[in-house]
């Protein structure tokens, strides 16, 4: 990846796109499994310790892409959480309003039938 030329540029973009898609594709389940992330991190640590500069460079690019993708997923999860909390609050308020309305209706009917 650290080499120049059109072949390596295509490889670099494909590799980084693969990492992004892998993380995005795993965002609902396997990303939270320690097995996958432990293996990826072990693999990156092994590459970063290599004597070959190109491997260390590639490892850095993959690591940065991995972290960026994880941050994007964390943002999406946070937004989903906030939306779900707002929906829950709205539904709870609707439920309270319905119960209050039902009580008023019941009291009106009781008043009408007793008087």
MISEMAR-907456 format. One record per residue: residue number from 1; y, x, z of N, C-alpha, C, O, CB in turn. Coordinates in steps of 0.05 Angstrom, whole numbers, always signed. Last residue first. Glycine has a CB too. Layout:
BEGIN
    k     n_y     n_x     n_z    ca_y    ca_x    ca_z     c_y     c_x     c_z     o_y     o_x     o_z    cb_y    cb_x    cb_z
  NUM       Y       X       Z       Y       X       Z       Y       X       Z       Y       X       Z       Y       X       Z
...
This chain:
BEGIN
    k     n_y     n_x     n_z    ca_y    ca_x    ca_z     c_y     c_x     c_z     o_y     o_x     o_z    cb_y    cb_x    cb_z
  115    +214   -1541    +770    +238   -1558    +775    +237   -1581    +756    +255   -1597    +756    +264   -1542    +771
  114    +168   -1515    +755    +171   -1523    +783    +195   -1541    +787    +195   -1556    +807    +174   -1498    +800
  113    +175   -1504    +701    +154   -1522    +709    +156   -1531    +738    +147   -1553    +745    +127   -1509    +704
  112    +219   -1469    +701    +220   -1494    +685    +199   -1514    +695    +204   -1538    +696    +216   -1488    +655
  111    +201   -1427    +733    +225   -1443    +741    +225   -1469    +727    +232   -1490    +739    +250   -1427    +736
  110    +159   -1409    +701    +154   -1418    +728    +177   -1436    +738    +172   -1458    +749    +149   -1395    +748
  109    +188   -1392    +657    +168   -1414    +654    +162   -1426    +681    +160   -1450    +684    +142   -1403    +641
  108    +219   -1351    +679    +232   -1374    +666    +213   -1398    +665    +220   -1421    +670    +243   -1367    +638
  107    +179   -1316    +696    +197   -1329    +716    +211   -1353    +704    +214   -1373    +718    +217   -1308    +726
  106    +158   -1302    +646    +141   -1315    +666    +158   -1329    +686    +152   -1352    +694    +122   -1294    +679
  105    +203   -1276    +624    +192   -1300    +611    +175   -1316    +631    +177   -1340    +633    +175   -1293    +586
  104    +209   -1233    +659    +230   -1253    +656    +220   -1279    +644    +227   -1300    +654    +253   -1241    +638
  103    +160   -1207    +649    +166   -1217    +676    +188   -1238    +675    +186   -1259    +688    +175   -1195    +695
  102    +167   -1192    +596    +145   -1210    +603    +150   -1222    +631    +145   -1246    +635    +118   -1196    +603
  101    +209   -1156    +601    +213   -1181    +586    +192   -1201    +593    +198   -1225    +596    +212   -1175    +556
  100    +183   -1116    +630    +206   -1130    +642    +211   -1156    +628    +217   -1176    +641    +231   -1112    +640
   99    +144   -1101    +593    +136   -1112    +619    +159   -1127    +632    +155   -1148    +644    +126   -1089    +637
   98    +177   -1083    +552    +159   -1105    +547    +150   -1118    +573    +149   -1143    +575    +134   -1096    +531
   97    +202   -1040    +577    +218   -1062    +568    +201   -1087    +563    +209   -1109    +569    +233   -1054    +542
   96    +158   -1007    +586    +173   -1017    +609    +190   -1041    +601    +192   -1061    +616    +191    -995    +620
   95    +143    -997    +533    +124   -1010    +551    +139   -1022    +575    +132   -1044    +584    +103    -990    +560
   94    +188    -969    +515    +181    -995    +502    +162   -1011    +521    +165   -1035    +524    +167    -990    +475
   93    +184    -924    +547    +207    -942    +551    +201    -969    +538    +209    -990    +550    +232    -930    +537
   92    +137    -903    +527    +138    -911    +555    +161    -930    +560    +158    -950    +575    +140    -887    +573
   91    +153    -892    +475    +132    -912    +479    +132    -922    +508    +128    -945    +514    +105    -900    +472
   90    +192    -853    +486    +200    -878    +472    +179    -900    +477    +186    -922    +483    +203    -873    +442
   89    +160    -813    +509    +182    -825    +524    +190    -852    +512    +195    -871    +526    +206    -806    +525
   88    +127    -802    +464    +116    -812    +489    +137    -826    +506    +132    -848    +517    +103    -789    +505
   87    +165    -781    +428    +150    -806    +422    +137    -818    +446    +137    -843    +449    +128    -799    +401
   86    +180    -735    +457    +200    -756    +451    +186    -783    +444    +194    -804    +453    +218    -748    +427
   85    +131    -708    +456    +143    -716    +482    +164    -738    +478    +165    -756    +493    +156    -691    +495
   84    +125    -699    +401    +106    -716    +416    +117    -725    +442    +112    -748    +450     +80    -700    +420
   83    +169    -665    +392    +167    -691    +378    +148    -710    +393    +154    -734    +396    +158    -688    +349
   82    +154    -621    +424    +179    -636    +429    +178    -663    +416    +187    -683    +429    +203    -620    +419
   81    +106    -606    +397    +106    -614    +426    +131    -630    +433    +129    -651    +446    +105    -589    +443
   80    +126    -592    +347    +107    -614    +350    +106    -624    +378    +104    -649    +383     +79    -605    +341
   79    +157    -548    +362    +170    -572    +350    +152    -596    +352    +161    -618    +358    +177    -566    +320
   78    +117    -514    +381    +138    -522    +399    +152    -547    +388    +158    -566    +403    +159    -500    +402
   77     +88    -506    +334     +75    -519    +357     +96    -529    +376     +93    -551    +387     +55    -499    +371
   76    +127    -480    +303    +116    -506    +294    +103    -521    +317    +107    -545    +320     +96    -502    +272
   75    +133    -432    +334    +156    -450    +329    +146    -478    +321    +156    -498    +331    +174    -439    +308
   74     +81    -412    +329     +91    -419    +356    +115    -438    +353    +118    -456    +369     +99    -394    +372
   73     +81    -401    +274     +63    -422    +285     +72    -431    +313     +71    -454    +319     +34    -411    +287
   72    +119    -360    +273    +123    -385    +257    +106    -407    +268    +115    -430    +270    +118    -380    +228
   71     +92    -322    +304    +117    -333    +313    +123    -359    +299    +132    -379    +311    +140    -313    +309
   70     +49    -311    +270     +44    -323    +296     +69    -335    +308     +68    -356    +321     +32    -302    +315
   69     +77    -288    +227     +62    -312    +223     +56    -326    +249     +58    -351    +251     +36    -307    +208
   68     +96    -242    +253    +115    -261    +242    +101    -288    +237    +113    -309    +243    +126    -250    +215
   67     +47    -216    +266     +65    -225    +287     +85    -246    +277     +90    -266    +290     +80    -201    +300
   66     +28    -206    +213     +12    -222    +233     +30    -233    +255     +29    -257    +261     -10    -204    +245
   65     +68    -173    +193     +63    -199    +180     +47    -217    +199     +53    -241    +201     +47    -195    +154
   64     +61    -129    +227     +87    -143    +226     +84    -171    +214     +95    -191    +224    +108    -127    +210
   63      +8    -115    +215     +16    -122    +242     +42    -138    +243     +44    -158    +257     +18     -98    +259
   62     +13    -101    +161      -4    -123    +169      +3    -133    +196      +5    -157    +201     -34    -115    +168
   61     +48     -57    +166     +55     -80    +150     +39    -105    +158     +49    -127    +161     +51     -74    +120
   60     +16     -23    +197     +42     -32    +207     +51     -57    +192     +60     -76    +204     +63     -10    +204
   59     -28     -14    +163     -32     -27    +189      -6     -38    +200      -5     -60    +211     -44      -7    +209
   58      -3     +14    +123     -15     -12    +117     -19     -28    +143     -14     -52    +144     -42      -9    +102
   57      +9     +61    +152     +30     +45    +139     +21     +16    +134     +35      -3    +140     +40     +58    +113
   56     -42     +79    +165     -23     +72    +186      +0     +55    +176      +8     +36    +189     -11     +98    +199
   55     -62     +88    +113     -75     +68    +131     -56     +59    +153     -54     +36    +160    -101     +79    +143
   54     -28    +129     +96     -28    +103     +82     -41     +81     +98     -32     +58     +97     -43    +106     +55
   53     -41    +172    +130     -15    +158    +132     -15    +131    +119      -3    +112    +129      +7    +176    +121
   52     -99    +183    +162     -88    +177    +136     -63    +161    +139     -63    +138    +150    -109    +163    +118
   51    -119    +184    +212    -106    +209    +203     -91    +204    +177     -74    +219    +169    -126    +232    +201
   50    -112    +124    +251    -123    +139    +228    -106    +164    +223     -82    +165    +228    -125    +122    +203
   49     -94     +88    +286    -101    +114    +297    -112    +132    +275    -121    +155    +281    -122    +110    +319
   48     -87     +41    +259     -63     +55    +268     -69     +83    +279     -51    +100    +280     -49     +38    +289
   47    -140     +25    +251    -124     +34    +228    -100     +50    +237     -92     +70    +225    -115     +10    +211
   46    -152     +10    +304    -167     +31    +291    -152     +42    +267    -151     +67    +262    -195     +21    +282
   45    -116     -32    +311    -114      -8    +327    -129     +16    +315    -120     +38    +316    -124     -14    +355
   44    -136     -68    +273    -109     -57    +269    -105     -32    +286     -93     -12    +277     -87     -78    +276
   43    -185     -79    +297    -184     -68    +270    -157     -55    +265    -156     -33    +254    -190     -90    +249
   42    -168    -103    +344    -185     -78    +345    -184     -64    +318    -182     -39    +317    -214     -85    +352
   41    -142    -148    +323    -127    -128    +338    -142    -101    +340    -130     -80    +337    -120    -138    +366
   40    -186    -174    +301    -164    -166    +284    -148    -144    +298    -140    -125    +285    -145    -191    +278
   39    -218    -183    +347    -228    -167    +325    -205    -157    +307    -205    -134    +298    -248    -182    +309
   38    -184    -216    +377    -193    -190    +388    -203    -172    +366    -197    -148    +366    -215    -195    +409
   37    -180    -260    +343    -156    -244    +348    -164    -217    +360    -151    -197    +353    -136    -258    +366
   36    -234    -279    +345    -221    -271    +320    -197    -252    +325    -195    -231    +313    -211    -296    +305
   35    -243    -287    +401    -261    -270    +385    -246    -261    +360    -246    -237    +354    -286    -286    +377
   34    -210    -324    +425    -206    -296    +430    -221    -278    +411    -213    -255    +406    -213    -290    +459
   33    -181    -376    +391    -207    -365    +398    -203    -335    +402    -193    -321    +384    -229    -371    +377
   32    -136    -392    +369    -137    -393    +399    -163    -382    +409    -167    -379    +433    -132    -421    +409
   31    -147    -392    +316    -127    -373    +326    -127    -371    +356    -120    -350    +367     -99    -381    +316
   30    -181    -434    +307    -192    -407    +310    -172    -387    +320    -180    -366    +331    -204    -398    +284
   29    -142    -482    +307    -166    -477    +322    -173    -448    +327    -171    -439    +350    -189    -490    +308
   28     -96    -488    +278    -104    -510    +296    -128    -503    +313    -134    -518    +331    -109    -534    +279
   27     -87    -443    +246     -67    -449    +267     -77    -471    +286     -66    -473    +308     -42    -458    +254
   26    -112    -420    +204    -127    -421    +230    -110    -432    +252    -117    -430    +276    -136    -393    +237
   25     -77    -419    +162    -101    -436    +160    -117    -439    +186    -132    -457    +189    -119    -423    +139
   24     -40    -382    +180     -32    -410    +177     -56    -429    +176     -56    -451    +187     -15    -414    +151
   23     -72    -336    +178     -61    -345    +204     -53    -374    +202     -59    -390    +220     -37    -328    +212
   22     -83    -334    +123    -105    -334    +143     -95    -345    +169    -108    -362    +181    -116    -305    +146
   21     -33    -332    +101     -49    -356     +96     -72    -357    +116     -80    -379    +125     -60    -356     +67
   20     -17    -281    +118      -1    -305    +125     -18    -330    +122     -18    -347    +140     +24    -307    +107
   19     -57    -249     +95     -54    -249    +124     -39    -274    +132     -47    -288    +151     -39    -224    +134
   18     -46    -259     +40     -73    -265     +52     -70    -267     +82     -81    -286     +94     -93    -243     +44
   17      +4    -237     +35      +1    -266     +31     -26    -275     +43     -28    -297     +55      +2    -273      +1
   16      -9    -184     +42      +8    -197     +62      +7    -227     +60      +8    -241     +80     +37    -187     +58
   15     -41    -176      -4     -52    -171     +23     -35    -186     +44     -46    -199     +62     -52    -141     +29
   14      -5    -188     -46     -30    -204     -42     -41    -200     -14     -50    -220      -2     -51    -196     -63
   13     +33    -147     -39     +41    -175     -36     +17    -193     -32     +18    -213     -17     +57    -184     -61
   12      -1    -102     -47     +14    -106     -22     +22    -135     -18     +18    -146      +3     +40     -88     -22
   11     -19    -109     -99     -38    -108     -77     -24    -114     -50     -34    -129     -34     -52     -81     -76
   10     +29    -105    -126     +14    -130    -128      -6    -132    -105     -10    -153     -93      +0    -133    -155
    9     +41     -52    -114     +60     -74    -106     +45    -101    -106     +50    -117     -88     +84     -74    -125
    8      -1     -26    -138      +0     -26    -109     +20     -47     -99     +16     -58     -77      +7      +1     -99
    7     +12     -34    -192     -15     -42    -182     -14     -45    -151     -24     -64    -140     -36     -22    -190
    6     +63     -11    -200     +59     -41    -201     +33     -50    -190     +31     -72    -179     +61     -50    -230
    5     +83     +40    -153     +70     +30    -178     +65      +1    -176     +62     -11    -155     +45     +45    -182
    4     +68     +79     -94     +85     +64    -112     +69     +53    -136     +45     +57    -138    +107     +82    -122
    3     +33     +71     -31     +36     +84     -58     +55     +66     -75     +57     +42     -71      +9     +87     -72
    2     +23     +41     +12     +47     +58     +13     +52     +72     -13     +73     +85     -16     +44     +78     +36
    1     -24     +16      +0      +0      +0      +0     +25     +17      +0     +46      +9     -11      +0     -19     +24
